[in-house]
Amino acid sequence: MTVEQAIRDISALSHLDQLRVVQAIWNRLPSDVGTELSSAQRDELNRRWDEYKDDPASALSEDDFREQVRLARRR
């Protein structure tokens, strides 16, 4: 079975079952998969962290973040 075939088969499942498949795959991955950062990514994270430390009020609350995501999905 190819990845494309697996995706087609999984896409035929209900959304809830698709989420279950995603969760099952996620749970089976080694804990360090996908956690490597490039130097550019690390620099950007450090820049953002420094910006937050200088002005914590510049960050969004979780509720505000979720609201912005919800509004963006409507577009």
C-alpha positions as CSV (number, residue, x, y, z in Angstrom):
1,M,0.0,0.0,0.0
2,T,1.3,3.5,-0.9
3,V,0.9,6.6,1.2
4,E,-1.5,7.9,-1.4
5,Q,-3.7,4.8,-1.1
6,A,-3.6,5.0,2.7
7,I,-4.7,8.7,2.5
8,R,-7.5,7.9,0.1
9,D,-8.7,5.1,2.4
10,I,-8.5,7.2,5.5
11,S,-10.3,10.1,3.8
12,A,-13.2,7.8,3.3
13,L,-13.6,7.5,7.1
14,S,-15.8,9.8,9.2
15,H,-14.0,12.8,10.6
16,L,-14.0,11.2,14.1
17,D,-12.4,8.1,12.8
18,Q,-9.8,10.2,10.8
19,L,-8.9,11.9,14.1
20,R,-8.5,8.5,15.7
21,V,-6.1,7.4,13.0
22,V,-4.1,10.6,13.4
23,Q,-3.9,10.1,17.2
24,A,-2.9,6.5,16.8
25,I,-0.1,7.4,14.4
26,W,1.0,10.3,16.6
27,N,1.2,8.1,19.6
28,R,3.4,5.6,17.8
29,L,6.0,8.2,16.7
30,P,9.3,8.4,18.7
31,S,9.2,11.5,21.0
32,D,12.1,13.2,19.2
33,V,10.6,13.0,15.6
34,G,10.2,16.4,14.0
35,T,11.7,18.4,16.9
36,E,14.9,19.5,15.1
37,L,15.1,23.2,14.3
38,S,17.2,24.9,11.7
39,S,19.4,27.8,13.0
40,A,17.0,30.2,11.3
41,Q,14.1,28.7,13.2
42,R,16.0,28.8,16.5
43,D,16.9,32.4,15.9
44,E,13.3,33.4,15.2
45,L,12.1,31.6,18.3
46,N,14.7,33.3,20.4
47,R,13.8,36.7,18.8
48,R,10.1,36.1,19.6
49,W,10.9,34.9,23.2
50,D,13.0,38.1,23.8
51,E,10.2,40.2,22.4
52,Y,7.7,38.5,24.8
53,K,10.0,39.0,27.8
54,D,10.4,42.7,27.0
55,D,6.6,43.1,26.7
56,P,4.4,40.2,28.0
57,A,1.3,42.1,27.1
58,S,2.2,41.8,23.5
59,A,1.2,38.1,23.5
60,L,-2.3,36.9,22.9
61,S,-4.2,34.9,25.5
62,E,-5.2,31.4,24.5
63,D,-8.9,32.6,24.1
64,D,-7.8,35.5,21.9
65,F,-5.7,33.2,19.8
66,R,-8.5,30.7,19.3
67,E,-10.9,33.5,18.4
68,Q,-8.5,34.8,15.7
69,V,-8.1,31.3,14.3
70,R,-11.9,30.9,14.3
71,L,-12.3,34.2,12.5
72,A,-9.6,33.3,10.0
73,R,-11.3,30.1,9.1
74,R,-14.4,32.0,8.1
75,R,-12.5,33.8,5.3
